[in-house]
Amino acid sequence: MNKTFRMITMAYLIFTSAVLGMMLYAGIVVTSVTFNTHLYVGAELLTQFQEGQIMTESFLRLSYVVNILIVVVVLYEGYKFKKFERDTLTKIVTFFVLATGLLFSQYYIPDIIAMQEQGEAMTESVAFLNTHKGSELNSKIFALALLVLIVQNMRKACK
């Protein structure tokens, strides 16, 4: 591996790891704080609907980073594929990262925003709850696939 590509690989690993950290932080810390604001301010200032709107804005901004990640993964893994530096596991997890990343940013986030724009009653519907559960599952699959992709690339880079 030449020096330039080694530097690109390190930048790729740092960026993918940072995005994984952002996803985990948003899913674990930000959600629990946002949906429990009464514990931190001492009063019920926001309704659950308003807390959900704040959370959606956080995930909308995260989706911009996920879109950048998708482009970076396509370029990096596509280049490695073209250079015949590929294995089955990397191809599979790359597919999952791309598919779940696109689902997150291009399907679930816009769908949740559209439902929220219809009002608080819509966010209590079965359709919204199912969409929300689907987005949670999708985010977990995305995080796991991204972790495996990072480990695979680190393993190859350390040879």
URFEN-V525196 format. One record per pair of residues at least 4 apart in sequence whose ideal C-beta (glycine too) atoms are under 8 Angstrom apart, sorted by the first residue. I is the first residue (numbers start at 1). GAP is how many residues later the second one is. Records with the same first field share a line. If there is no record, write none. Layout:
I: GAP  GAP
This chain:
1: 4  5  8  156
2: 4
3: 4
4: 4
5: 4
6: 4  151
7: 4
8: 4  68
9: 4  67  144  148
10: 4  147
11: 4
12: 4  60  64  141
13: 4  137  140  141  144
14: 4
15: 4  54  57
16: 4  53  56  57  130  133  134  137
17: 4  133
18: 4
19: 4  46  47  50  127
20: 4  123  126  127  130
21: 4
22: 4  40  43
23: 4  39  43  116  119  120  123
24: 4  119
25: 4  5
26: 4  5  32  33  36
27: 4  109  112  116
28: 4
29: 4
30: 4  25  28
31: 4  24
32: 4
33: 4  7
34: 17  20  21  24
35: 13  16  17  20
36: 4
37: 4  8  9  14
38: 4  5  6  7
41: 4
46: 4  5  8
47: 4  73
48: 4
49: 4  67  71  74
50: 4
51: 4
52: 4  64  71
53: 4  63
54: 4
55: 4
56: 4  53  56  57  60
57: 4
58: 4
59: 4  50  53
60: 4  49  53
61: 4
62: 4
63: 4  41  42  46
64: 4  41
65: 4
66: 4  35  38  39  76
67: 4  34  38
68: 4
69: 4  28  32
70: 4  27  28  31  32  35
71: 4
72: 4
73: 4  21  24  25  28  76
74: 4  24
75: 4
76: 4
77: 4  13  17
78: 4
79: 4
80: 5  6  10
81: 4  5  10
85: 71
86: 4  5
87: 4  65
88: 4
89: 4  59  63
90: 4  59  62  63
91: 4
92: 4
93: 4  52  53  55  56  59
94: 4  55
95: 4
96: 4  45  46  49
97: 4  45  48  49  52
98: 4
99: 4
100: 4  38  39  41  42  45
101: 4  41
102: 4  5
103: 4  5  35
104: 4  5  31  34  35  38
105: 4
106: 4
107: 4
108: 4  23  26  27  30
109: 4  26
110: 4
111: 4  20
112: 4  16  19  20  23
113: 4
114: 4
115: 7  8  10  12  13  16
116: 6  7
118: 4
119: 4
120: 4
121: 4
122: 5  6
123: 5
124: 4  5
125: 4
126: 4
127: 4
128: 4
129: 4
130: 4
131: 4
132: 4
133: 4
134: 4
135: 4
136: 4
137: 4
138: 4
139: 4
140: 4
141: 4
142: 4
143: 4
144: 4
145: 4
146: 4
147: 4
148: 4
149: 4
150: 4
151: 4
152: 4
153: 4
154: 4
155: 4
